[in-house]
Every structure is written in C-alpha cells, then in structure tokens.
Amino acid sequence: MPTSPPAPLPGPRDVPAASPGTALSLVPPVAPGAAPAPGMAYLYNGLGSRADIERELDGIALAIRAFALKQPDQIMRETAAYSARLTELCVLLSRHEASDRQYLRVRTQQVERYLVELDRQFKIASRLVEVMRQDLELMK
C-alpha cells in the first residue's frame, strides 16, 4: 500500500506571531474524510513510528523557540498542552520499550528533556505574568 511522503517540517517563518486573545490550535485542520498529517495528528492516534515521533518533537521544539514572541499567558496555555502530550508520549513509549529498545532512547533523551524545558518555560512565563501584574498595581 503506497504511502504519501511526510509533511515538511515547519520553518521559522511558519510560526505565527503572537496576538493578544488568539490561541494556537495544536491539531492542524483536516478535510473531512482525509487522513491527518503526521506529527500533532497523532494527538488522537497513539504512538506512530519513530520518525513520526521525532517530527512531532521537532514541531514542539519550534513552538518552544517561538515562546519569546508570545504573551506569557499564551505560553502557559501552550506549555500545559505540550506537557500533556509529552506525558502521554512517555507512557506510550514506555509501554513499547520492552518490544523495541529504540523507544527507550527517544523517551529518555528527547521527550523527558522537553518536559523539563516546558516546566522551565512555564515558570518563566508565570513570573512574567506576576511582573506585569505588579506593574499594573504600581501604575494605579
């Protein structure tokens, strides 16, 4: 059964600029009856191949790099969503480690590192929210 080539990875210009009150969707739109694109499409479809997992992780890395362009509250929402997905990936990967050892390295050397980074980014964003709140209090 022929498969379609993988979708290209997003480039730095593909990252949407932050605008207040606008949330990014984690799942790309899919036409009715069409197969979802690799990457975040596995949000509802389980694990996928190692290449699919790494493509999804690359997309998360791109999103993390774009946090500097976004408002702190938006960063906090996105880190919560990505953290939930990465935790799901950790569980799914650990279930498959016994039958395929390549998943152990993906989990320990990639997924868990992104979870640590997302935790750090959440803390930074929450501190920025507090600084903004204090600035508003001082302006009164």
N, C-alpha and C positions, 0 to 999 in steps of 0.2 A: 504494500500500500504506500504510494508516494506521499511524502510529507512536504509541506511548504517550508521554505528557508526561514530561519529565525528572524524575528524583527530586529532591526538595527538598534543598537543602544542609543539612548538619548544623548545629545551633545550639550555643552554648557549653555548654548543659546536656546535650547528647548525647555529650560527651567523657567516657569512663569514667574514674573515679577510679583512681589507681594503687594496686595492692595487691601486696605482695611475691610474687614467684613466678608472676605472671599476665602472660602475653604477649597483646598485642592482635593480632588477625588483620587482615591487610591487605586481604583479599578478603572481602566480605560473603557470608554463606551464600546459596546459590541453590537453590531447589527443583529436583528432577530434572525435566528437560525444559523448564524455564523459562529465559527469556533473562536474562542478568545485568544488574544495574543499571548505569547509566553511572558513569563515574569509575574507581575502582580495578578495576572489572571489565575494563578494557582492559589490565590487567596481562598477560593472556594473549591479547588480541585485537588487538594492534597499536596504531595511532595514534588513530583516531576523528576526529571533527570538531573544529574549533577550540573550540566551546562545550564539548564533552566534555573536551578537554584542560584548559581553564580551570576546569571544575568539579572535575576531579581535582586540579589545583594548589590550588584553594581548600580542598579536603579536607586536603591536605598542610600548608597554612598553618595550618589549625585544629589539626592534630596538633602542629605546632611550638609553637603558643601554649600547648598543654596540657603541654609538657615540664616546666614549673615544678611540676606536680602529681605528677610521676612520679619513680621511683627512677633514679639515674644509670645503672645497668646496663641498665635497660629503655630509657632514652633512647638509649644506644649501639646497642642492637639495632635500634630503630626507625630511627635515622639511617642505619644500614647498609642497611636495606631500602629506605627512601625514596631514598637516594642511588643505589642500583642502578636503581630505576625511573626516576629523573630522568635518569640517564645513558642509559638505553635511549631515553627520550623525545628526548634531544638527538640521538642517532643517527638515529632515525626522522624527526624534524623536519628535520634537515639533508639527508636523502635527498629530502624533498618540497619543499625550498626552491626548487629550480630551476623546478618547475612551478607553485608557488603561494607568492608572496613573503610572504604573511601569516604563514607558519610561521617565517620568519626572526625577526620581532619577538617572537613567542612564545618562541622558543628563547633569544634574546639578552637580552630584557628581563624574562623571567619564570623560565624553567627554570634558567638559569645563575645567577640571583640566589638561587634556593632552594638550589642546590648549594653556593654559598658559605656561606649561612646554616647549612645542615646540617653543613658542615665545622666551623664555629664552635661549634655546639651539641655536636658530638662531642667537641671539645677541652675544652669546659667540663665536660661530663659525666665525661670521663676524669680531669680534675683533681679533681672531686668524689669520685670513687672513690678516688683517691690520698689525699685528705684523710681520708676515712673509714678507710682502711687505717692511716694514721698515728695516728689517734685510737685505734684498737684496739690498736696497738702500745704507745702511751703508757699505756693502761689496764691492761696486764699487769703 
